[in-house]
Amino acid sequence: MSVKDWNGNANSIWKTIAATNHSPEAREENDYYATDPKAIDKLLQVEWLSECIWECACGGGHLSERLTENGHCVYSSDIVDRGYKRHTRTMDFLKATEAPFADSFDIVTNPPYKYAKEFVLKAMELLPLRGKCCMFLKLTFLEGKARYKELFSKYPPKRIYVFPERINCAKNGDFAKLEASGGGAVAYGWFIWRKGFKGKTKIDWIQADE
């Protein structure tokens, strides 16, 4: 295709290469991109989670609220209080030295992407043995020598669930604005780590909506 044949715009280019969140505006200061709660619905269809959940980058509570609706006891924290009614504590997860639960619990979140590797490593440090770390991440997170050396070689995910459909992540939680622009175009999946797991990673697909 020649330049003269191109009828798209900058947004089209970002969508084509699935770069960052293809936003024409500056990225949100703390990398806050809210996740469509259906991501939790899909996760619960394929993965059993502990009764107690730590949502450590809760934002506006989109994932926390859906987990609560499904009967989980959710501890919701974030580096910024964004007004979520069940926001438990304002804190920097990467500086945490202890977990909010004494016994069995899982960590479930969509971490700020620029710190995703650090979030996983911190989660594996704080989780109890056999506790799960469930991170909603771009599939491109699998790439990179540094991630392999510092994370995947030490902590292989137990499972990766790929979304065959697009799941929206809206800057500052503004889903209406995102949908008006045509919706998201980045491929995501649920990456599941289990503390103590040393086997081979299994990849599966989450069933798309009809």
TORPA-4810 file (N, C-alpha, C, O; in nm, 3 decimals):
<nodes>
NODE_1_0.085_-0.119_0.000_0.000_0.000_0.000_0.088_0.123_0.000_0.178_0.134_0.083_M
NODE_2_0.065_0.216_-0.090_0.141_0.339_-0.097_0.082_0.443_-0.005_-0.030_0.429_0.043_S
NODE_3_0.161_0.548_0.020_0.114_0.656_0.108_-0.014_0.718_0.053_-0.103_0.752_0.131_V
NODE_4_-0.024_0.733_-0.078_-0.143_0.798_-0.134_-0.268_0.714_-0.118_-0.379_0.765_-0.128_K
NODE_5_-0.251_0.584_-0.093_-0.367_0.497_-0.073_-0.417_0.499_0.071_-0.526_0.449_0.099_D
NODE_6_-0.338_0.556_0.162_-0.373_0.554_0.304_-0.482_0.654_0.334_-0.467_0.774_0.307_W
NODE_7_-0.593_0.605_0.392_-0.707_0.691_0.425_-0.732_0.700_0.574_-0.830_0.759_0.618_N
NODE_8_-0.640_0.640_0.653_-0.659_0.641_0.797_-0.605_0.767_0.861_-0.571_0.864_0.793_G
NODE_9_-0.597_0.764_0.995_-0.541_0.876_1.070_-0.444_0.819_1.173_-0.414_0.699_1.172_N
NODE_10_-0.395_0.906_1.261_-0.298_0.860_1.360_-0.356_0.750_1.448_-0.286_0.655_1.483_A
NODE_11_-0.484_0.763_1.483_-0.547_0.662_1.566_-0.549_0.527_1.495_-0.530_0.423_1.558_N
NODE_12_-0.571_0.529_1.363_-0.572_0.405_1.287_-0.435_0.339_1.290_-0.424_0.217_1.300_S
NODE_13_-0.330_0.420_1.281_-0.194_0.365_1.284_-0.168_0.295_1.415_-0.117_0.184_1.417_I
NODE_14_-0.204_0.362_1.528_-0.181_0.301_1.658_-0.259_0.171_1.672_-0.209_0.074_1.728_W
NODE_15_-0.383_0.169_1.621_-0.462_0.048_1.631_-0.401_-0.064_1.548_-0.402_-0.180_1.590_K
NODE_16_-0.347_-0.029_1.430_-0.290_-0.130_1.343_-0.173_-0.201_1.409_-0.160_-0.323_1.397_T
NODE_17_-0.087_-0.126_1.480_0.029_-0.188_1.541_0.007_-0.221_1.688_0.097_-0.273_1.754_I
NODE_18_-0.113_-0.192_1.738_-0.150_-0.223_1.877_-0.051_-0.165_1.976_-0.011_-0.231_2.072_A
NODE_19_-0.011_-0.042_1.954_0.087_0.023_2.040_0.020_0.091_2.157_-0.086_0.151_2.142_A
NODE_20_0.082_0.080_2.276_0.031_0.132_2.402_-0.121_0.117_2.404_-0.173_0.007_2.384_T
NODE_21_-0.193_0.225_2.427_-0.339_0.220_2.424_-0.391_0.308_2.312_-0.505_0.353_2.317_N
NODE_22_-0.307_0.331_2.211_-0.338_0.409_2.091_-0.419_0.535_2.121_-0.511_0.568_2.046_H
NODE_23_-0.386_0.603_2.228_-0.455_0.727_2.260_-0.382_0.844_2.197_-0.260_0.853_2.208_S
NODE_24_-0.455_0.936_2.129_-0.390_1.052_2.070_-0.349_1.154_2.175_-0.277_1.249_2.144_P
NODE_25_-0.393_1.136_2.297_-0.360_1.227_2.405_-0.246_1.170_2.488_-0.209_1.053_2.472_E
NODE_26_-0.191_1.250_2.576_-0.086_1.203_2.664_-0.141_1.094_2.755_-0.257_1.097_2.794_A
NODE_27_-0.056_0.998_2.790_-0.100_0.892_2.879_-0.129_0.948_3.018_-0.064_1.043_3.062_R
NODE_28_-0.224_0.889_3.085_-0.261_0.931_3.219_-0.139_0.918_3.310_-0.062_0.822_3.298_E
NODE_29_-0.121_1.014_3.400_0.002_1.023_3.480_0.038_0.894_3.550_0.154_0.853_3.550_E
NODE_30_-0.062_0.829_3.611_-0.036_0.705_3.683_-0.077_0.581_3.605_-0.099_0.474_3.662_N
NODE_31_-0.088_0.597_3.471_-0.117_0.484_3.383_-0.251_0.420_3.419_-0.263_0.297_3.423_D
NODE_32_-0.352_0.504_3.445_-0.483_0.451_3.483_-0.571_0.430_3.361_-0.619_0.525_3.299_Y
NODE_33_-0.591_0.305_3.328_-0.679_0.265_3.219_-0.774_0.159_3.275_-0.736_0.044_3.294_Y
NODE_34_-0.898_0.200_3.301_-0.996_0.112_3.364_-1.032_-0.005_3.272_-1.033_0.009_3.150_A
NODE_35_-1.061_-0.119_3.332_-1.090_-0.240_3.258_-1.238_-0.270_3.257_-1.306_-0.259_3.360_T
NODE_36_-1.289_-0.308_3.142_-1.429_-0.350_3.131_-1.452_-0.466_3.229_-1.379_-0.565_3.224_D
NODE_37_-1.552_-0.455_3.319_-1.577_-0.561_3.418_-1.603_-0.698_3.357_-1.590_-0.799_3.426_P
NODE_38_-1.638_-0.705_3.228_-1.660_-0.836_3.167_-1.533_-0.919_3.170_-1.538_-1.042_3.157_K
NODE_39_-1.417_-0.854_3.187_-1.291_-0.929_3.197_-1.294_-1.022_3.318_-1.240_-1.132_3.314_A
NODE_40_-1.357_-0.976_3.426_-1.371_-1.060_3.546_-1.469_-1.173_3.521_-1.445_-1.287_3.561_I
NODE_41_-1.580_-1.142_3.453_-1.678_-1.247_3.421_-1.611_-1.361_3.345_-1.634_-1.478_3.373_D
NODE_42_-1.527_-1.324_3.248_-1.458_-1.424_3.167_-1.357_-1.503_3.250_-1.343_-1.624_3.233_K
NODE_43_-1.286_-1.432_3.339_-1.188_-1.501_3.423_-1.255_-1.604_3.513_-1.205_-1.716_3.527_L
NODE_44_-1.367_-1.567_3.574_-1.436_-1.658_3.666_-1.497_-1.778_3.594_-1.529_-1.878_3.658_L
NODE_45_-1.513_-1.769_3.463_-1.563_-1.884_3.387_-1.457_-1.993_3.372_-1.490_-2.110_3.351_Q
NODE_46_-1.330_-1.954_3.383_-1.223_-2.051_3.356_-1.129_-2.075_3.474_-1.049_-2.169_3.470_V
NODE_47_-1.137_-1.992_3.578_-1.040_-2.002_3.687_-1.108_-1.987_3.822_-1.186_-1.894_3.843_E
NODE_48_-1.079_-2.081_3.914_-1.129_-2.069_4.050_-1.041_-1.972_4.127_-0.919_-1.980_4.120_W
NODE_49_-1.103_-1.880_4.200_-1.029_-1.782_4.278_-1.061_-1.797_4.427_-1.170_-1.842_4.464_L
NODE_50_-0.966_-1.759_4.509_-0.984_-1.761_4.653_-1.098_-1.670_4.694_-1.133_-1.576_4.622_S
NODE_51_-1.156_-1.697_4.811_-1.262_-1.609_4.862_-1.209_-1.468_4.884_-1.281_-1.371_4.862_E
NODE_52_-1.084_-1.457_4.928_-1.023_-1.328_4.957_-0.936_-1.282_4.839_-0.850_-1.357_4.792_C
NODE_53_-0.960_-1.160_4.794_-0.888_-1.105_4.678_-0.829_-0.969_4.715_-0.894_-0.887_4.778_I
NODE_54_-0.705_-0.948_4.674_-0.644_-0.815_4.684_-0.640_-0.755_4.544_-0.567_-0.804_4.457_W
NODE_55_-0.719_-0.650_4.522_-0.713_-0.574_4.397_-0.624_-0.455_4.426_-0.668_-0.356_4.485_E
NODE_56_-0.498_-0.464_4.385_-0.395_-0.370_4.431_-0.375_-0.250_4.340_-0.290_-0.166_4.367_C
NODE_57_-0.454_-0.240_4.232_-0.454_-0.120_4.145_-0.598_-0.097_4.104_-0.632_-0.100_3.986_A
NODE_58_-0.684_-0.073_4.205_-0.829_-0.081_4.186_-0.888_0.032_4.104_-0.997_0.017_4.050_C
NODE_59_-0.819_0.147_4.094_-0.873_0.256_4.014_-1.012_0.296_4.059_-1.035_0.326_4.176_G
NODE_60_-1.105_0.296_3.964_-1.244_0.331_3.994_-1.326_0.213_4.043_-1.447_0.226_4.059_G
NODE_61_-1.263_0.100_4.066_-1.332_-0.015_4.124_-1.403_-0.105_4.025_-1.488_-0.185_4.065_G
NODE_62_-1.371_-0.093_3.896_-1.443_-0.170_3.795_-1.428_-0.321_3.816_-1.526_-0.395_3.804_H
NODE_63_-1.308_-0.368_3.848_-1.288_-0.511_3.872_-1.327_-0.549_4.015_-1.386_-0.655_4.037_L
NODE_64_-1.294_-0.463_4.110_-1.328_-0.491_4.250_-1.478_-0.510_4.269_-1.521_-0.602_4.339_S
NODE_65_-1.556_-0.423_4.207_-1.700_-0.430_4.225_-1.757_-0.559_4.168_-1.845_-0.620_4.228_E
NODE_66_-1.706_-0.601_4.052_-1.757_-0.724_3.993_-1.716_-0.846_4.076_-1.793_-0.941_4.088_R
NODE_67_-1.597_-0.843_4.132_-1.554_-0.952_4.221_-1.641_-0.956_4.346_-1.678_-1.063_4.393_L
NODE_68_-1.672_-0.838_4.401_-1.759_-0.831_4.519_-1.898_-0.886_4.486_-1.956_-0.959_4.566_T
NODE_69_-1.949_-0.851_4.371_-2.080_-0.901_4.328_-2.082_-1.052_4.316_-2.186_-1.116_4.328_E
NODE_70_-1.965_-1.110_4.292_-1.955_-1.255_4.280_-1.917_-1.323_4.412_-1.879_-1.440_4.413_N
NODE_71_-1.929_-1.248_4.522_-1.916_-1.309_4.654_-1.777_-1.308_4.715_-1.756_-1.371_4.819_G
NODE_72_-1.682_-1.238_4.653_-1.547_-1.235_4.708_-1.531_-1.120_4.808_-1.595_-1.016_4.796_H
NODE_73_-1.445_-1.142_4.906_-1.405_-1.037_4.999_-1.286_-0.967_4.937_-1.178_-1.025_4.926_C
NODE_74_-1.304_-0.841_4.896_-1.203_-0.771_4.815_-1.140_-0.657_4.894_-1.210_-0.570_4.945_V
NODE_75_-1.008_-0.658_4.903_-0.932_-0.547_4.959_-0.886_-0.463_4.842_-0.803_-0.508_4.761_Y
NODE_76_-0.938_-0.342_4.831_-0.913_-0.257_4.714_-0.819_-0.142_4.750_-0.853_-0.056_4.830_S
NODE_77_-0.701_-0.143_4.689_-0.604_-0.038_4.715_-0.553_0.020_4.583_-0.565_-0.043_4.478_S
NODE_78_-0.498_0.140_4.590_-0.439_0.204_4.473_-0.350_0.318_4.521_-0.363_0.364_4.634_D
NODE_79_-0.261_0.360_4.437_-0.171_0.470_4.470_-0.246_0.604_4.474_-0.199_0.701_4.533_I
NODE_80_-0.366_0.607_4.410_-0.451_0.726_4.408_-0.594_0.682_4.444_-0.642_0.580_4.394_V
NODE_81_-0.660_0.759_4.529_-0.801_0.735_4.560_-0.885_0.800_4.450_-0.890_0.922_4.441_D
NODE_82_-0.950_0.718_4.367_-1.029_0.771_4.255_-1.179_0.773_4.285_-1.261_0.778_4.194_R
NODE_83_-1.211_0.769_4.413_-1.349_0.786_4.453_-1.431_0.659_4.457_-1.553_0.664_4.474_G
NODE_84_-1.368_0.545_4.442_-1.443_0.419_4.449_-1.497_0.401_4.591_-1.423_0.415_4.688_Y
NODE_85_-1.624_0.370_4.602_-1.691_0.367_4.732_-1.635_0.261_4.826_-1.645_0.274_4.948_K
NODE_86_-1.575_0.155_4.770_-1.518_0.049_4.854_-1.364_0.057_4.857_-1.298_-0.040_4.894_R
NODE_87_-1.309_0.171_4.817_-1.164_0.190_4.821_-1.117_0.171_4.965_-1.159_0.245_5.054_H
NODE_88_-1.029_0.072_4.989_-0.990_0.036_5.124_-0.872_0.117_5.174_-0.870_0.163_5.289_T
NODE_89_-0.773_0.135_5.085_-0.652_0.203_5.131_-0.578_0.266_5.013_-0.571_0.208_4.905_R
NODE_90_-0.524_0.386_5.036_-0.440_0.451_4.936_-0.295_0.415_4.967_-0.243_0.449_5.073_T
NODE_91_-0.230_0.345_4.874_-0.094_0.298_4.899_-0.026_0.263_4.768_-0.091_0.238_4.667_M
NODE_92_0.106_0.263_4.771_0.187_0.219_4.657_0.213_0.071_4.674_0.289_0.030_4.762_D
NODE_93_0.152_-0.010_4.590_0.165_-0.155_4.602_0.310_-0.200_4.597_0.348_-0.293_4.667_F
NODE_94_0.391_-0.134_4.516_0.531_-0.175_4.500_0.614_-0.152_4.626_0.725_-0.202_4.637_L
NODE_95_0.559_-0.075_4.722_0.630_-0.051_4.847_0.569_-0.131_4.962_0.611_-0.117_5.077_K
NODE_96_0.471_-0.215_4.933_0.405_-0.294_5.037_0.503_-0.393_5.099_0.584_-0.453_5.029_A
NODE_97_0.494_-0.410_5.229_0.581_-0.505_5.299_0.503_-0.621_5.360_0.563_-0.718_5.407_T
NODE_98_0.372_-0.611_5.357_0.289_-0.720_5.409_0.154_-0.719_5.338_0.112_-0.618_5.281_E
NODE_99_0.088_-0.833_5.345_-0.042_-0.849_5.278_-0.156_-0.816_5.374_-0.138_-0.825_5.496_A
NODE_100_-0.273_-0.779_5.322_-0.386_-0.745_5.408_-0.458_-0.867_5.465_-0.541_-0.852_5.555_P
NODE_101_-0.428_-0.987_5.414_-0.492_-1.109_5.462_-0.387_-1.199_5.527_-0.274_-1.209_5.478_F
NODE_102_-0.425_-1.263_5.635_-0.331_-1.349_5.708_-0.317_-1.486_5.644_-0.212_-1.549_5.652_A
NODE_103_-0.425_-1.532_5.579_-0.425_-1.667_5.526_-0.431_-1.666_5.373_-0.369_-1.581_5.308_D
NODE_104_-0.505_-1.759_5.318_-0.513_-1.775_5.173_-0.580_-1.656_5.105_-0.685_-1.609_5.149_S
NODE_105_-0.518_-1.606_4.997_-0.578_-1.500_4.917_-0.510_-1.500_4.780_-0.402_-1.557_4.762_F
NODE_106_-0.575_-1.435_4.684_-0.520_-1.416_4.551_-0.508_-1.266_4.522_-0.576_-1.184_4.585_D
NODE_107_-0.422_-1.232_4.429_-0.409_-1.094_4.382_-0.460_-1.087_4.239_-0.414_-1.162_4.153_I
NODE_108_-0.555_-0.998_4.213_-0.617_-0.985_4.081_-0.620_-0.838_4.043_-0.674_-0.756_4.118_V
NODE_109_-0.563_-0.802_3.928_-0.565_-0.662_3.888_-0.525_-0.646_3.742_-0.474_-0.737_3.678_T
NODE_110_-0.551_-0.526_3.691_-0.492_-0.478_3.566_-0.387_-0.376_3.609_-0.422_-0.261_3.639_N
NODE_111_-0.260_-0.414_3.613_-0.157_-0.324_3.668_-0.122_-0.213_3.570_-0.148_-0.226_3.450_P
NODE_112_-0.064_-0.103_3.619_-0.011_-0.002_3.526_0.094_-0.070_3.439_0.190_-0.128_3.491_P
NODE_113_0.076_-0.063_3.308_0.156_-0.148_3.219_0.306_-0.122_3.231_0.385_-0.216_3.219_Y
NODE_114_0.345_0.003_3.254_0.488_0.032_3.261_0.554_-0.029_3.384_0.677_-0.039_3.391_K
NODE_115_0.472_-0.071_3.481_0.524_-0.136_3.601_0.472_-0.278_3.615_0.478_-0.335_3.725_Y
NODE_116_0.421_-0.336_3.509_0.357_-0.468_3.518_0.453_-0.575_3.569_0.416_-0.655_3.655_A
NODE_117_0.574_-0.577_3.517_0.672_-0.677_3.562_0.696_-0.662_3.713_0.698_-0.762_3.786_K
NODE_118_0.712_-0.539_3.759_0.736_-0.514_3.901_0.615_-0.555_3.985_0.632_-0.604_4.097_E
NODE_119_0.494_-0.535_3.932_0.374_-0.576_4.004_0.370_-0.727_4.022_0.336_-0.776_4.130_F
NODE_120_0.405_-0.800_3.918_0.405_-0.947_3.929_0.509_-0.993_4.031_0.481_-1.078_4.115_V
NODE_121_0.629_-0.937_4.023_0.734_-0.977_4.117_0.695_-0.945_4.261_0.721_-1.025_4.351_L
NODE_122_0.635_-0.829_4.283_0.590_-0.794_4.418_0.479_-0.888_4.465_0.477_-0.930_4.580_K
NODE_123_0.387_-0.921_4.375_0.279_-1.013_4.409_0.334_-1.150_4.450_0.288_-1.209_4.547_A
NODE_124_0.433_-1.198_4.375_0.491_-1.330_4.407_0.565_-1.326_4.540_0.578_-1.428_4.607_M
NODE_125_0.614_-1.210_4.576_0.680_-1.194_4.707_0.578_-1.198_4.820_0.605_-1.258_4.925_E
NODE_126_0.461_-1.136_4.802_0.364_-1.121_4.910_0.264_-1.234_4.921_0.208_-1.257_5.029_L
NODE_127_0.241_-1.306_4.813_0.141_-1.413_4.815_0.183_-1.530_4.904_0.302_-1.557_4.919_L
NODE_128_0.084_-1.600_4.964_0.116_-1.724_5.035_0.142_-1.835_4.934_0.107_-1.821_4.817_P
NODE_129_0.203_-1.942_4.977_0.228_-2.055_4.889_0.098_-2.101_4.824_-0.003_-2.119_4.892_L
NODE_130_0.101_-2.120_4.693_-0.012_-2.163_4.610_-0.113_-2.050_4.584_-0.213_-2.071_4.516_R
NODE_131_-0.087_-1.932_4.638_-0.172_-1.818_4.606_-0.155_-1.778_4.460_-0.047_-1.797_4.403_G
NODE_132_-0.258_-1.724_4.401_-0.256_-1.689_4.259_-0.237_-1.539_4.236_-0.291_-1.456_4.310_K
NODE_133_-0.161_-1.508_4.134_-0.147_-1.372_4.085_-0.210_-1.369_3.947_-0.159_-1.432_3.854_C
NODE_134_-0.319_-1.297_3.932_-0.393_-1.290_3.805_-0.381_-1.149_3.751_-0.438_-1.055_3.806_C
NODE_135_-0.308_-1.134_3.642_-0.284_-1.003_3.584_-0.345_-0.994_3.445_-0.321_-1.079_3.359_M
NODE_136_-0.423_-0.889_3.423_-0.483_-0.861_3.292_-0.381_-0.780_3.214_-0.353_-0.665_3.248_F
NODE_137_-0.323_-0.840_3.108_-0.210_-0.780_3.040_-0.222_-0.791_2.889_-0.290_-0.879_2.836_L
NODE_138_-0.153_-0.700_2.820_-0.141_-0.713_2.675_-0.062_-0.839_2.643_0.028_-0.877_2.717_K
NODE_139_-0.096_-0.903_2.534_-0.024_-1.023_2.495_0.121_-0.993_2.461_0.206_-1.083_2.466_L
NODE_140_0.152_-0.869_2.427_0.290_-0.831_2.399_0.377_-0.835_2.525_0.499_-0.822_2.517_T
NODE_141_0.315_-0.854_2.641_0.392_-0.868_2.764_0.482_-0.991_2.760_0.579_-1.000_2.835_F
NODE_142_0.449_-1.085_2.673_0.531_-1.206_2.658_0.667_-1.177_2.597_0.760_-1.257_2.610_L
NODE_143_0.679_-1.063_2.531_0.803_-1.030_2.462_0.905_-0.967_2.558_0.870_-0.920_2.666_E
NODE_144_1.031_-0.969_2.516_1.134_-0.894_2.587_1.233_-0.981_2.662_1.194_-1.068_2.740_G
NODE_145_1.362_-0.956_2.638_1.468_-1.032_2.705_1.469_-1.007_2.855_1.486_-1.100_2.935_K
NODE_146_1.449_-0.881_2.894_1.453_-0.848_3.036_1.340_-0.916_3.112_1.361_-0.968_3.222_A
NODE_147_1.219_-0.917_3.053_1.107_-0.984_3.120_1.133_-1.133_3.134_1.102_-1.193_3.237_R
NODE_148_1.192_-1.193_3.029_1.220_-1.336_3.038_1.323_-1.363_3.149_1.304_-1.452_3.231_Y
NODE_149_1.430_-1.286_3.150_1.538_-1.309_3.246_1.494_-1.282_3.389_1.523_-1.361_3.479_K
NODE_150_1.424_-1.171_3.409_1.391_-1.128_3.544_1.260_-1.185_3.597_1.239_-1.191_3.718_E
NODE_151_1.171_-1.228_3.507_1.040_-1.275_3.550_1.008_-1.416_3.503_0.997_-1.508_3.585_L
NODE_152_0.992_-1.435_3.372_0.941_-1.561_3.322_1.032_-1.681_3.350_0.983_-1.792_3.373_F
NODE_153_1.164_-1.660_3.349_1.254_-1.772_3.377_1.247_-1.816_3.523_1.275_-1.931_3.555_S
NODE_154_1.209_-1.723_3.611_1.199_-1.753_3.753_1.057_-1.794_3.793_1.037_-1.884_3.875_K
NODE_155_0.961_-1.724_3.734_0.820_-1.748_3.767_0.740_-1.768_3.639_0.679_-1.672_3.590_Y
NODE_156_0.738_-1.888_3.583_0.657_-1.910_3.463_0.509_-1.904_3.500_0.469_-1.961_3.601_P
NODE_157_0.426_-1.837_3.420_0.282_-1.840_3.447_0.231_-1.984_3.439_0.281_-2.064_3.359_P
NODE_158_0.133_-2.017_3.520_0.074_-2.150_3.510_-0.016_-2.159_3.389_-0.017_-2.259_3.318_K
NODE_159_-0.092_-2.050_3.365_-0.183_-2.047_3.250_-0.190_-1.905_3.194_-0.173_-1.807_3.266_R
NODE_160_-0.214_-1.898_3.066_-0.244_-1.770_3.000_-0.373_-1.790_2.921_-0.380_-1.877_2.834_I
NODE_161_-0.473_-1.710_2.951_-0.601_-1.716_2.883_-0.610_-1.599_2.784_-0.611_-1.483_2.825_Y
NODE_162_-0.616_-1.630_2.658_-0.617_-1.528_2.553_-0.761_-1.490_2.518_-0.847_-1.576_2.502_V
NODE_163_-0.785_-1.360_2.506_-0.916_-1.312_2.460_-0.916_-1.307_2.308_-0.837_-1.232_2.250_F
NODE_164_-1.002_-1.384_2.240_-1.011_-1.374_2.095_-1.087_-1.249_2.051_-1.083_-1.211_1.934_P
NODE_165_-1.156_-1.185_2.146_-1.226_-1.060_2.119_-1.154_-0.948_2.193_-1.075_-0.974_2.283_E
NODE_166_-1.181_-0.825_2.156_-1.117_-0.711_2.220_-1.191_-0.672_2.347_-1.314_-0.663_2.349_R
NODE_167_-1.116_-0.648_2.454_-1.170_-0.600_2.580_-1.125_-0.455_2.597_-1.006_-0.424_2.586_I
NODE_168_-1.219_-0.367_2.623_-1.188_-0.225_2.632_-1.120_-0.189_2.763_-1.158_-0.235_2.871_N
NODE_169_-1.018_-0.104_2.752_-0.952_-0.042_2.867_-0.955_0.108_2.843_-0.891_0.158_2.751_C
NODE_170_-1.030_0.180_2.926_-1.058_0.322_2.899_-0.973_0.414_2.986_-0.966_0.397_3.108_A
NODE_171_-0.909_0.511_2.921_-0.830_0.609_2.992_-0.919_0.684_3.091_-1.023_0.738_3.056_K
NODE_172_-0.873_0.686_3.218_-0.946_0.753_3.326_-1.088_0.699_3.343_-1.174_0.767_3.400_N
NODE_173_-1.113_0.578_3.296_-1.244_0.515_3.314_-1.353_0.569_3.224_-1.471_0.542_3.249_G
NODE_174_-1.317_0.645_3.121_-1.416_0.706_3.032_-1.448_0.611_2.917_-1.395_0.624_2.807_D
NODE_175_-1.536_0.513_2.945_-1.571_0.413_2.844_-1.654_0.472_2.731_-1.644_0.428_2.617_F
NODE_176_-1.737_0.571_2.763_-1.821_0.634_2.659_-1.733_0.699_2.553_-1.760_0.687_2.434_A
NODE_177_-1.629_0.766_2.596_-1.539_0.833_2.502_-1.465_0.731_2.417_-1.446_0.750_2.297_K
NODE_178_-1.423_0.622_2.480_-1.350_0.518_2.407_-1.440_0.452_2.302_-1.398_0.433_2.188_L
NODE_179_-1.562_0.419_2.340_-1.654_0.354_2.247_-1.691_0.448_2.133_-1.710_0.403_2.020_E
NODE_180_-1.701_0.579_2.161_-1.733_0.676_2.056_-1.622_0.685_1.952_-1.646_0.722_1.838_A
NODE_181_-1.498_0.650_1.994_-1.385_0.656_1.903_-1.364_0.524_1.829_-1.271_0.511_1.749_S
NODE_182_-1.451_0.427_1.855_-1.440_0.299_1.786_-1.398_0.182_1.872_-1.388_0.070_1.823_G
NODE_183_-1.374_0.207_2.001_-1.338_0.098_2.091_-1.190_0.063_2.086_-1.113_0.120_2.008_G
NODE_184_-1.153_-0.032_2.169_-1.013_-0.072_2.179_-0.972_-0.167_2.067_-1.057_-0.226_1.999_G
NODE_185_-0.841_-0.180_2.049_-0.790_-0.267_1.944_-0.667_-0.344_1.988_-0.595_-0.400_1.905_A
NODE_186_-0.642_-0.348_2.120_-0.525_-0.418_2.172_-0.567_-0.557_2.220_-0.673_-0.573_2.281_V
NODE_187_-0.484_-0.658_2.192_-0.512_-0.795_2.233_-0.466_-0.816_2.377_-0.351_-0.788_2.412_A
NODE_188_-0.557_-0.866_2.461_-0.527_-0.889_2.603_-0.546_-1.035_2.640_-0.603_-1.115_2.565_Y
NODE_189_-0.497_-1.067_2.758_-0.519_-1.199_2.814_-0.506_-1.192_2.966_-0.454_-1.095_3.020_G
NODE_190_-0.554_-1.296_3.032_-0.530_-1.312_3.176_-0.407_-1.400_3.194_-0.403_-1.513_3.146_W
NODE_191_-0.307_-1.347_3.261_-0.186_-1.421_3.294_-0.199_-1.470_3.438_-0.217_-1.389_3.530_F
NODE_192_-0.190_-1.600_3.458_-0.211_-1.658_3.591_-0.082_-1.720_3.643_-0.032_-1.818_3.587_I
NODE_193_-0.029_-1.663_3.749_0.084_-1.723_3.820_0.032_-1.789_3.948_-0.064_-1.742_4.008_W
NODE_194_0.097_-1.897_3.988_0.065_-1.960_4.117_0.195_-1.978_4.194_0.287_-2.043_4.145_R
NODE_195_0.202_-1.922_4.312_0.327_-1.927_4.387_0.369_-2.070_4.415_0.292_-2.149_4.471_K
NODE_196_0.489_-2.103_4.376_0.541_-2.238_4.393_0.536_-2.321_4.266_0.595_-2.429_4.262_G
NODE_197_0.466_-2.273_4.163_0.454_-2.348_4.038_0.585_-2.344_3.961_0.645_-2.237_3.947_F
NODE_198_0.629_-2.459_3.910_0.755_-2.469_3.836_0.740_-2.542_3.703_0.839_-2.576_3.639_K
NODE_199_0.617_-2.566_3.660_0.595_-2.643_3.539_0.597_-2.560_3.412_0.650_-2.449_3.410_G
NODE_200_0.537_-2.616_3.307_0.529_-2.549_3.177_0.401_-2.468_3.168_0.295_-2.512_3.214_K
NODE_201_0.410_-2.351_3.108_0.293_-2.265_3.090_0.198_-2.324_2.988_0.240_-2.370_2.882_T
NODE_202_0.069_-2.322_3.020_-0.035_-2.367_2.927_-0.113_-2.246_2.877_-0.147_-2.157_2.955_K
NODE_203_-0.139_-2.244_2.748_-0.214_-2.134_2.686_-0.350_-2.185_2.639_-0.359_-2.290_2.575_I
NODE_204_-0.453_-2.111_2.671_-0.588_-2.146_2.628_-0.659_-2.018_2.585_-0.608_-1.908_2.607_D
NODE_205_-0.776_-2.033_2.526_-0.853_-1.918_2.479_-0.982_-1.909_2.558_-1.046_-2.010_2.587_W
NODE_206_-1.019_-1.786_2.591_-1.146_-1.760_2.657_-1.253_-1.749_2.548_-1.234_-1.682_2.447_I
NODE_207_-1.365_-1.815_2.572_-1.471_-1.816_2.470_-1.524_-1.675_2.445_-1.557_-1.602_2.538_Q
NODE_208_-1.532_-1.639_2.320_-1.582_-1.507_2.282_-1.734_-1.504_2.293_-1.799_-1.608_2.287_A
NODE_209_-1.788_-1.384_2.308_-1.935_-1.368_2.310_-1.990_-1.402_2.171_-1.927_-1.379_2.068_D
NODE_210_-2.109_-1.457_2.173_-2.175_-1.490_2.045_-2.218_-1.362_1.975_-2.275_-1.368_1.866_E
</nodes>
